[in-house]
Every structure is written in structure tokens, then in C-alpha cells.
Amino acid sequence: MLDMQQNEWEKINDIVSKISEIDDIKAMREKFLRELKLLIYFDLADFCLSDFRAGKAVSLIDPVVISRYSKNFEELFTFKYEKQFEQFDYTKWVFSNPDSIVFKESDIINNDARMKSAYYINYLKPMDLVNVAGMSLAHNGTQLGAVNLYRTEKRGDFTDKDLYILNQFLPHLTRKLMVHYRESVKNLEKYKKTASFLTLEYNLSKREIEILKLVCDGKNNKEISETLSIAVNTVKKHMGNILYKFQVENRFQLVNYLIKNDKELFEDNNL
């Protein structure tokens, strides 16, 4: 039996209570990581959502990062993973698990093989964040999100007690993200029936409406061009116009905007 103190159980209950009261999913994730650090030491942590438009493919987006480092370091760490090293991540398969689990890298991969991998040598080691543990959050095959905790080599690996504490949060975070997932899917489905409203409110052309629907289905520029039989450069031009009209910078912000503003976007019940 792990040696859990009364004050640690009280803190776990306190965190569960706090995150259950926060409706904003980004604020909830930030609050969870900040409170978790009072129970488990980490040098850097991120809490990502799953891109439900990606289908069966695992795609983690919108990371919330908490660390002892500068904002520039956090952004560099995230950027390098997304642009260079995600394809080499030897733990990616964990996030395909049909249900929520807690993991520690040193438990799921041979340490010698791990230390010889390109992911470790070129990414984790230079950033000195070599010890990794986390949570894959899923429900009945639906991937919902992931939490990753990192420690420096000096701080040592995560313990069995750390993993036990993470396990206490699995059902609560899974439930919270499942509610968010269902609401997001519902809102995007509602959005697809609002073409005439969007045309009027945002001055979108018929072609822009078609492209916007495909973006919400998770299609990339090449897939959109093939679906609509138009050039990729034409798709890029339309996407630029759409982003400008919605006053957002990228596709994720665009979809997030549609979800968050569903009351305004879906107010016409006749559409």
C-alpha cells in the first residue's frame, strides 16, 4: 500500500472539486496543472485536447503548458515537437488506447532503446526533460486528450506514488473532456446547417461556405482541392479570405470560434 498522507487525499479531493466547477475547458486544464504541481513535482507539463475531426488518427492540439521555464522555452519545446519530433515519439501508441490510462515512459519502453532513439537524443536530452509520465484520456475508443509531465535528469524519474496520484484523476478528467467532446461535436453539426446565416453575417461566398464545411470535417488543403476539383492555391486563397472575415489566425482558432459562439451562429432555427 502506498504511503498516502491525509493532506494529500484532501488536496486530491480539492482539485477534483475545483476542476468540476470550471466550464471553460482551457481554464480547467490550466487550473488542473497548477494544482497538480502541489502534489507531483514536474519541470514542465502540457495538457492537450484531441482533434476529434481527425477520425481514428491520434492528433493532439491546443496544448496548455505550465512550467518553471520562460514562455520562449515553452513555445520552443512545443514547436519542436509539433514540427520536427512528433513522428519519432515512441509513446504515441499509448494515446491510441481505447480508455484512459496512466503511463511512465521508463515502464513502456526499454531504457537502452529509449536512450538510443532519435526522439530522446535530439529532443528530450537537449531540452533536459528526459523523464516523462502522463495520462492518455479516452472513453470507449474516443480519444479526448492527454497530459504529459516532464522532469530533468537531476530530478529523477516519476515514482509509483506519482502514478497512483494521477490515477485518482482519470475518471474525473475523462468525464469532463467527454462533456466537452459531445458539446463540440453537437455544435459543429449544428453549424453545418447554418450556411445562409453565415453568408449573411460574415459575407461568405458559396465556395467559402463549402470550404468551411470541409475544414470542420478535418480536411486539409489538398483534400479540399480534390473534393471540390479546384487547385490547392485556390483553396489557400479562399482560406485566407475566410480567416480574415472571421478575424482569426488559423484553422484551429476558426473552428474554436464557431464552437464558442454557437448561440450567435445558430440562432436561426429555420436553417
Rosetta blueprint (number, residue, H / E / L):
1 M L
2 L L
3 D L
4 M L
5 Q L
6 Q H
7 N H
8 E H
9 W H
10 E H
11 K H
12 I H
13 N H
14 D H
15 I H
16 V H
17 S H
18 K H
19 I H
20 S H
21 E L
22 I L
23 D L
24 D L
25 I H
26 K H
27 A H
28 M H
29 R H
30 E H
31 K H
32 F H
33 L H
34 R H
35 E H
36 L H
37 K L
38 L L
39 L L
40 I L
41 Y L
42 F L
43 D L
44 L E
45 A E
46 D E
47 F E
48 C E
49 L E
50 S E
51 D L
52 F H
53 R H
54 A H
55 G L
56 K L
57 A L
58 V L
59 S L
60 L E
61 I E
62 D E
63 P E
64 V E
65 V E
66 I E
67 S E
68 R L
69 Y L
70 S L
71 K H
72 N H
73 F H
74 E H
75 E H
76 L H
77 F H
78 T H
79 F H
80 K H
81 Y H
82 E H
83 K H
84 Q H
85 F H
86 E H
87 Q H
88 F H
89 D L
90 Y L
91 T L
92 K H
93 W H
94 V H
95 F H
96 S H
97 N L
98 P L
99 D L
100 S L
101 I E
102 V E
103 F E
104 K E
105 E H
106 S H
107 D H
108 I H
109 I L
110 N L
111 N H
112 D H
113 A H
114 R H
115 M H
116 K H
117 S L
118 A H
119 Y H
120 Y H
121 I H
122 N H
123 Y H
124 L H
125 K H
126 P H
127 M H
128 D L
129 L L
130 V L
131 N E
132 V E
133 A E
134 G E
135 M E
136 S E
137 L E
138 A E
139 H E
140 N L
141 G L
142 T E
143 Q E
144 L E
145 G E
146 A E
147 V E
148 N E
149 L E
150 Y E
151 R E
152 T L
153 E L
154 K L
155 R L
156 G L
157 D L
158 F L
159 T L
160 D H
161 K H
162 D H
163 L H
164 Y H
165 I H
166 L H
167 N H
168 Q H
169 F H
170 L H
171 P H
172 H H
173 L H
174 T H
175 R H
176 K H
177 L H
178 M H
179 V H
180 H H
181 Y H
182 R H
183 E H
184 S H
185 V H
186 K H
187 N H
188 L H
189 E H
190 K H
191 Y H
192 K L
193 K L
194 T L
195 A H
196 S H
197 F H
198 L H
199 T H
200 L H
201 E H
202 Y H
203 N L
204 L L
205 S L
206 K H
207 R H
208 E H
209 I H
210 E H
211 I H
212 L H
213 K H
214 L H
215 V H
216 C H
217 D L
218 G L
219 K L
220 N L
221 N H
222 K H
223 E H
224 I H
225 S H
226 E H
227 T H
228 L H
229 S L
230 I L
231 A L
232 V H
233 N H
234 T H
235 V H
236 K H
237 K H
238 H H
239 M H
240 G H
241 N H
242 I H
243 L H
244 Y H
245 K H
246 F H
247 Q L
248 V L
249 E L
250 N L
251 R H
252 F H
253 Q H
254 L H
255 V H
256 N H
257 Y H
258 L H
259 I H
260 K H
261 N L
262 D H
263 K H
264 E H
265 L H
266 F L
267 E L
268 D L
269 N L
270 N L
271 L L
